[in-house]
């Protein structure tokens, strides 16, 4: 793997009800969800779990309806929704692999040769991953055994993945959402008793800071998160099928809540 290797960023939304049942209950059939999509120059890219737990990739040039299929990984390899983005001259995809391992795939733009890596061994990964590029490294977050929140990073051009524990056992009950925010990495996930939790660490450190975005009984889906100027934005489904939105200025712990859509508007 040469120095021209590039990495990716994306978050994914698994079935939270399944994640909340516990690591042992999150079976491959339950964990699988929908596609991941990104824009890639003058084309659109889509990744999705395919037949017999394969990993499929499709692309089309902008302005056309001709979709080109590729098999990223054969049957028996993929057991979650994939996470995908474009970074430089490559497409990157991450997903849960066999026996709850964590797998990573990449291909240079314009080729259909997919390269596979194992980020974490069997028995480590119990949610669809979230992944982001961070300078000259790639970051991946996922729910680990016993509802831990796990984080992995590797320098571009290497296949050496470094694991960290963001939050210990009994803290995480959904797939995470992750983004890079200036000189920090941000992660959001559902916490104990349906809280909404937020974690951040400065680039190059393994000291994770925890915040509670919303109290117990407020959050009933995996979150989606993005950085927005000098603020962080998070969305999730709340009680009574309300769509909720939370934001905080960078460097503060004061989270502001908004109702995006009324009760019964989200399923």
Secondary structure as UniProt FT lines:
FT   TURN            3..4
FT   HELIX           16..20
FT   TURN            23..25
FT   HELIX           28..31
FT   STRAND          36..40
FT   TURN            41..42
FT   STRAND          43..49
FT   HELIX           51..53
FT   STRAND          55..61
FT   TURN            62..63
FT   STRAND          68..73
FT   TURN            75..76
FT   STRAND          83..87
FT   TURN            88..89
FT   STRAND          90..97
FT   HELIX           98..100
FT   STRAND          101..108
FT   TURN            109..110
FT   STRAND          115..120
FT   TURN            122..123
FT   STRAND          130..134
FT   TURN            135..136
FT   STRAND          137..143
FT   HELIX           145..147
FT   STRAND          149..155
FT   TURN            156..157
FT   STRAND          162..167
FT   TURN            169..170
FT   STRAND          177..181
FT   TURN            182..183
FT   STRAND          184..190
FT   HELIX           192..194
FT   STRAND          196..202
FT   TURN            203..204
FT   STRAND          209..214
FT   TURN            216..217
FT   STRAND          224..228
FT   TURN            229..230
FT   STRAND          231..238
FT   HELIX           239..241
FT   STRAND          242..249
FT   TURN            250..251
FT   STRAND          256..261
FT   TURN            263..264
//
